[in-house]
């Protein structure tokens, strides 16, 4: 079943892991079950890992010694990042957080270290997460587009905004940007999502369809996947707000398809773009001019995608 229908298997697993993990919180409303939602956010990358391993059961090779060093480094980094982020946001005692957050960090560490796995298929799959491919300017674009465009758009709106608030100490405020960037990069939109959505699903769709169709398909799948998170106890969004967000998500979906293709199939490029988008929304107001600019650029890139129909990712890059 998995070998015959790898993409369907991936989507089913990703939805199942994420949606089932949110049920205890939705049913009970007990905030202590929120940690299960964090595990559920790893649905896309876990599904990509399991499906890739299932359809490529070849023999193992000697594991690269760097695997365990990377595993340990990411485990410690992930634990510290989520511990301090949670402490600053909700006042969770650091000691308690240090006991709880190593568990989801174990998943993160194993996925990142898999770029040095003993399984060739797994190693090859995660390689573009840690080894950049494609031209440097693609990475500059994915990192800078959202913060620069949103900041410039504040000058065209009636909303006043100061990029560096006067009541914030310089290094402390910069540290907060870095902390939030790392949390999203590792846990809430970056590695956990893009390794699956773009690294596995988009790559598979591009083998069967042109980039335009692939973008439409992944847009719907990616948007609906968020449903229990956006309408659950952790969100205050209404049904109408969710519907508007789903429509808006087509723009970043097109940008992510473009980034994946232009970078030669790099998971890292997509992780950086998704992270940059989410970090920007935490620090800079989302204004109508910024959204309109992104839509216009996405339409332009979408038109450009049409000329890539029928080409492989390596040719398109």
C-alpha positions in Angstrom: 0.0 0.0 0.0 2.7 2.5 1.0 5.0 1.5 -1.9 2.1 1.7 -4.4 0.7 5.0 -3.1 3.5 6.9 -1.3 1.9 10.4 -1.6 -1.5 9.3 -0.3 0.2 7.3 2.5 2.2 10.4 3.4 -0.8 12.7 3.6 -2.8 10.1 5.6 0.0 9.7 8.1 0.6 13.5 8.4 -3.1 14.2 9.0 -3.4 11.2 11.4 -0.4 12.1 13.5 -1.3 15.8 13.8 -5.1 15.6 14.1 -5.0 12.7 16.7 -2.5 14.5 18.8 -4.8 17.5 19.1 -7.8 15.4 20.3 -6.9 15.2 24.0 -6.7 19.0 24.2 -9.9 19.6 22.1 -11.9 17.0 24.2 -10.6 17.8 27.6 -9.5 21.4 27.4 -6.7 20.5 29.8 -3.7 22.8 29.0 -1.3 20.1 30.2 -2.1 18.1 27.1 -0.7 21.0 24.9 2.6 19.1 24.8 0.9 16.5 22.6 0.0 19.2 20.1 3.7 20.0 19.8 4.4 16.3 19.0 1.6 16.5 16.4 3.3 19.4 14.6 6.0 16.9 13.6 3.4 14.9 11.6 4.7 16.0 8.2 8.4 15.3 8.8 7.7 12.0 10.7 5.4 10.9 7.8 8.1 11.7 5.2 10.6 9.7 7.3 8.4 6.6 7.7 7.2 6.6 4.1 10.8 7.1 2.7 12.1 4.3 4.8 9.2 2.0 3.8 9.6 2.4 0.1 13.4 2.2 0.2 14.1 -0.8 2.5 17.6 -1.3 1.2 20.6 -2.4 3.4 22.1 -0.1 5.9 25.6 1.2 5.7 28.0 2.4 8.4 26.5 5.4 10.2 28.5 8.5 9.9 30.1 9.3 13.3 28.7 12.9 12.9 25.2 11.5 13.4 25.4 11.4 17.2 27.2 14.7 17.5 24.5 16.4 15.4 21.8 14.6 17.4 23.2 15.7 20.7 23.7 19.3 19.5 20.2 19.7 18.1 18.7 18.0 21.2 20.4 20.5 23.5 19.7 23.5 21.3 16.0 22.5 20.8 15.4 22.0 24.5 17.0 25.3 25.5 15.2 27.2 22.7 11.7 25.9 23.6 12.4 26.2 27.3 13.3 29.8 27.3 10.6 30.7 24.7 7.9 29.1 26.8 9.3 30.7 30.0 9.2 34.2 28.4 5.7 33.7 26.9 3.8 32.0 29.6 6.0 32.1 32.7 6.5 28.3 32.8 9.2 27.5 35.4 12.5 26.8 33.6 13.1 23.6 35.6 9.7 22.2 34.6 10.3 23.2 30.9 13.8 21.5 31.0 12.1 18.3 32.1 9.3 18.4 29.5 10.9 19.7 26.3 13.7 17.2 25.8 11.0 14.8 24.6 9.8 16.7 21.5 13.4 17.7 20.9 14.4 14.0 20.6 12.2 13.8 17.5 13.7 17.0 16.1 17.2 15.8 16.8 16.7 12.4 15.1 15.2 14.0 12.0 18.0 16.5 11.5 20.7 14.0 12.3 19.2 11.7 9.7 21.2 13.6 7.1 24.0 11.3 8.4 21.8 8.2 8.7 22.9 4.6 8.1 20.1 4.3 5.6 21.1 5.8 2.2 17.5 6.8 1.2 16.9 8.6 4.5 20.4 10.3 4.3 19.7 11.5 0.8 16.3 12.7 1.6 17.4 14.9 4.5 20.7 16.0 2.9 19.3 19.2 1.4 18.1 20.3 4.9 21.7 20.6 6.0 23.6 21.1 2.7 22.3 24.1 0.7 21.8 23.6 -3.0 21.1 26.3 -5.6 22.3 29.9 -5.9 23.0 32.1 -2.9 20.5 34.8 -3.9 17.6 32.4 -3.5 18.5 32.0 0.2 18.9 35.8 0.6 15.4 36.3 -0.9 13.7 33.7 1.3 15.3 35.2 4.4 14.7 38.8 3.6 11.5 39.0 1.6 8.9 39.0 4.3 10.6 41.2 6.9 11.6 43.8 4.3 8.3 43.9 2.5 6.3 44.0 5.7 8.4 46.7 7.2 8.3 48.9 4.0 4.6 48.3 3.8 4.1 49.9 7.2 5.0 53.3 5.6 2.0 52.9 3.3 -0.5 52.1 6.0 -2.0 54.2 8.8 -0.5 51.9 11.5 2.5 53.3 13.2 5.4 50.9 13.8 8.9 51.2 15.1 11.1 48.3 14.1 13.2 48.8 17.3 10.9 49.9 20.1 12.4 52.5 22.4 11.3 50.5 25.5 13.3 47.5 24.4 17.0 47.0 25.3 19.1 46.5 22.1 20.7 43.2 22.7 17.7 41.8 24.6 15.3 42.6 21.7 17.7 41.2 19.1 18.0 38.1 21.3 14.2 37.8 21.3 14.2 37.8 17.4 16.8 35.1 17.4 15.0 33.0 20.0 11.7 33.2 18.1 13.4 32.5 14.8 15.1 29.3 16.2 11.8 28.1 17.8 9.9 28.4 14.5 12.8 27.1 12.4 13.0 24.0 14.6 9.5 23.3 15.9 6.6 25.3 14.5 6.7 25.7 10.8 10.3 25.0 9.7 12.0 21.6 9.9 8.8 19.9 11.3 6.6 21.0 8.4 8.7 21.8 5.3 10.7 18.6 5.4 7.4 16.9 4.7 5.2 19.3 2.7 7.9 20.5 0.3 10.7 18.0 0.8 8.5 14.9 0.3 5.0 15.9 -1.0 6.0 18.7 -3.5 8.8 16.6 -4.8 6.5 13.7 -5.4 3.8 15.9 -7.0 6.4 17.5 -9.4 7.3 14.0 -10.6 3.6 13.6 -11.7 2.3 17.1 -12.4 3.5 20.5 -13.6 4.4 23.1 -10.9 1.1 24.9 -11.3 -1.1 21.8 -10.5 1.4 20.7 -7.8 1.0 24.1 -6.1 -2.8 23.9 -6.2 -2.8 20.4 -4.7 -0.4 21.1 -1.9 -2.1 24.4 -1.1 -5.4 22.6 -0.3 -3.7 19.8 1.6 -1.5 22.1 3.6 -4.3 24.5 4.5 -6.7 21.8 5.7 -4.0 20.2 7.8 -4.1 23.3 10.0 -7.8 22.8 10.8 -7.7 21.3 14.3 -5.0 23.7 15.4 -6.7 26.8 14.1 -10.2 25.9 15.4 -9.0 24.2 18.6 -8.5 25.7 22.1 -5.1 27.1 21.3 -6.5 29.5 18.7 -9.1 32.3 18.9 -9.8 32.2 15.2 -13.4 32.1 13.9 -14.5 30.0 10.9 -14.6 33.0 8.7 -11.0 34.0 9.8 -9.8 30.5 9.0 -11.4 30.6 5.6 -9.7 33.9 4.8 -6.4 32.6 6.0 -6.8 29.5 3.8 -7.3 31.7 0.7 -4.3 33.8 1.7 -2.1 30.7 2.1 -2.1 30.2 -1.7 0.4 33.1 -2.0 3.0 31.6 0.4 2.4 28.2 -1.2 3.3 29.6 -4.6 6.4 31.3 -3.1 7.4 28.0 -1.5 7.1 26.1 -4.7 9.2 28.7 -6.5 11.8 28.6 -3.7 12.0 24.8 -3.9 12.4 24.7 -7.6 14.8 27.6 -7.9 17.0 26.2 -5.1 17.3 22.9 -7.0 15.0 21.0 -4.5 16.3 22.4 -1.2 14.4 21.7 1.9 16.5 24.3 3.7 15.3 27.1 1.4 11.7 26.3 2.1 12.4 26.0 5.9 14.0 29.5 5.9 11.1 31.0 3.9 8.4 29.5 6.1 10.4 30.6 9.2 10.9 34.1 8.0 7.2 34.5 7.2 6.1 33.3 10.7 8.8 35.3 12.5 7.8 38.5 10.6 4.2 38.1 11.6 5.2 38.0 15.3 7.2 41.2 15.2 5.9 43.4 12.3 2.2 44.2 11.8 0.5 42.5 8.9 -0.8 45.3 6.8 -3.0 45.3 3.7 -0.2 46.7 1.5 2.1 43.9 2.6 -0.5 41.3 1.8 -1.3 42.8 -1.6 2.4 43.0 -2.5 2.9 39.3 -1.6 -0.2 38.3 -3.7 1.1 40.3 -6.7 4.6 38.7 -6.4 3.0 35.2 -5.9 0.9 35.7 -9.1 4.1 36.7 -11.0 5.9 33.7 -9.8 2.9 31.5 -10.5 2.9 32.7 -14.1 6.6 32.0 -14.2 5.9 28.5 -12.9 3.9 27.7 -16.0 7.0 27.9 -18.3 8.6 25.2 -16.1 5.9 22.6 -16.9 7.4 19.3 -17.9 10.9 20.1 -16.6 12.6 18.3 -13.7 13.6 20.3 -10.6 17.3 20.2 -11.6 16.4 21.7 -15.0 14.1 24.3 -13.6 16.8 25.5 -11.1 
